[in-house]
Amino acid sequence: MRSTMKKLFISFSFFLGTMLALAQVVPPPPPQPESGDIGGPATPIDNYIVVLLLVAIFVIAYAHRKLKMNNI
């Protein structure tokens, strides 16, 4: 039991140490001009996340109901 805990602790320490050693700071994104130059405005999909979520829920419910009706 003690050797198993020791191996687990060493493995976890190695994994955590590797993660911390390889971590990098992400540079901030470049400014996005509104004139359409390089970078451009934010992507249009960002405006419709809620709509996409509702459509996804509807499609999942529809597919589930259709599959349930075919199995009867």
C-alpha positions in Angstrom: 0.0 0.0 0.0 2.8 2.4 0.9 4.8 1.7 -2.2 1.6 2.2 -4.3 1.0 5.6 -2.7 4.6 6.5 -3.3 4.4 5.6 -7.0 1.2 7.6 -7.3 2.7 10.6 -5.6 5.8 10.5 -7.8 3.7 10.1 -11.0 1.5 13.0 -10.0 4.5 15.2 -9.1 6.2 14.4 -12.4 3.0 15.2 -14.3 2.4 18.4 -12.4 6.1 19.4 -12.8 6.0 18.8 -16.5 2.9 20.9 -16.9 4.4 23.8 -15.0 7.7 23.5 -16.8 6.1 23.6 -20.2 3.6 26.4 -19.5 3.9 29.4 -21.6 2.4 32.9 -21.3 0.1 33.6 -24.2 0.7 37.0 -25.8 -2.3 39.2 -26.1 -4.1 39.3 -29.5 -3.3 42.2 -31.8 -5.8 45.1 -31.8 -8.6 44.6 -34.2 -9.3 47.7 -36.2 -12.8 48.5 -37.2 -11.7 49.6 -40.7 -11.3 46.0 -41.9 -7.5 46.0 -42.1 -5.5 43.1 -40.9 -7.2 41.6 -37.9 -10.7 42.7 -38.8 -13.6 42.9 -36.4 -14.7 40.1 -34.1 -16.0 37.0 -35.9 -19.8 37.2 -36.7 -20.4 33.8 -35.0 -19.8 35.5 -31.6 -23.0 37.5 -31.9 -25.2 34.4 -32.2 -23.9 32.0 -29.5 -27.3 31.9 -27.7 -29.2 31.3 -31.0 -26.8 28.4 -31.9 -27.2 26.9 -28.4 -31.0 27.0 -28.8 -30.9 25.5 -32.3 -28.5 22.7 -31.0 -30.9 21.8 -28.2 -33.8 21.7 -30.6 -31.9 19.5 -33.0 -30.9 17.1 -30.2 -34.4 16.9 -28.9 -35.8 16.3 -32.4 -33.3 13.6 -33.2 -33.9 11.9 -29.8 -37.7 11.9 -30.3 -37.4 10.6 -33.9 -35.1 7.8 -32.7 -37.4 6.9 -29.8 -40.4 6.8 -32.2 -38.6 4.4 -34.6 -37.6 2.0 -31.8 -41.2 1.4 -30.7 
